[in-house]
Amino acid sequence: PAGGVSLRLCSTRVTLEGINKPLIERIIRVDHAGEYGANRIYAGQMAVLGRSSVGPIIRQMWNQEKDHLKKFNELMVAYRVRPTVLLPFWNVAGFVLGAGSALLGKKGAMACTVAVEESISDHYNSQIRALMEDPEKYKDLLQVF
Amino acid sequence: MAAAGGLRRAGWRLWRGRAVLRCQLSPPQRALRTSAVLRRVSEEQKEPLASSSQQQFDSHPTDPRPEQEPQGPRPSYTGQGGQESEDYESEEQLQHRILTAALEFVPEHGWTAEAIAEGAKTLGLSVAAAGMFHSDGSELVLHFVSQCNTKLSELLEQEQKQVQLGEAEKKPTEQFLRDAVEARLRMLIPYIEKWPQALSILLLPHNIPASLNLLTSMIDDIWHYAGDQSTDFNWYTRRAVLTGVYNTTELVMMQDSSPDFEDTWRFLENRVADAVNMGNTANQVQSTGEAVVQGLMGAAVTIRNLAGLNQRR
């Protein structure tokens, strides 16, 4: 497990001195929302293309996203960050986007996936740049990325 | 000769410093600033001056400022070198001390500037020190609430440590929430007569951001120590529910006249039980909903089969 964040029930507090709490909170909240949305996109795609030939591929990518979401859930509890209030919206929007792109056919689904992954990686890169301003302080978080 | 010249220069600088400050600053700020300036000036004098002139220098600060005395336990003017670091406190720390001292006058004067003035008097400051604060007693109430929240956090942290060390049993969630809210509300008991006034002060528009902040962080703390690890919308519903429980119980407490507020704690017990049941009900509703959806899907597939439409090409 990356990050070395300890996860005892009730005392999941990471040492919070010296770190820029608002920055960390924003980063974790946004990334969690992103992973959650990605999960819903794959769920939508599976609902339409689940039984076609690309089904197994989509399922495999979906499983990866589930892992990412789990990791961010742990981080969220460790840093005591609140989840975004728009979660129900991302729930529906993600599913609709996934199902909609899948209805355009396999190429459509793959194109949607590629676009989403590209924008996510751009986003994570800029977050890494923000954290790299003080690598020592944010060691744990950088390892996750 | 050099020493005398140095002393004259020091005296001149001191006189000039005090004159400047008298014109510019209000009394309490002046008290702090002059003492700081004087200490800095006295630092500058250390090298050129002999010790005798230094002591003569030191005698000046004690006379015009009696408010320095209450900082009693700390060695104010005994030494020549150790003054700066021990005595110099920030304005914020001074405000904290005044507000804490003012709390004991609240039952008599209410949450007002009079209570703050009385508190300042016990610290040996002039009543004009109350001029540092708003005239409506806002800071006093906010300071008190913040203190209570800190005490609650420490209490919950202690309990958690005990559970981790195995000295105590982990309480079930309902019990934990009840005890936490009760502990927090009990801190109001000494001020219960004037608490309605405090609540109305907290609801003043210019105080709402601060008081809302204090309330939400307290509720978040309670849930954190209760072991809440939700990362979905439950995070919000749980906190909203507990906030409702806390606020209604607080209001009931205002009007409770039973011995040791028994009625309040019984009310609290019922509300927390309702809240927990609501969670269970929500789960039941969701699983019922899911079951219904699955039933409909099954019906749709059956109809499609019957109509011969479900053939993979």
Interface residues (C-beta under 8 A of the other chain):
Chain A: R8 L9 C10 S11 T12 H32 F72 N73 M76 V77 R80 R82 P83 V85 L87 P88
Chain B: Q160 V163 Q164 D220 H224 Y225 A226 G227 Q229 S230 T231 D232 F233 W235 Y236
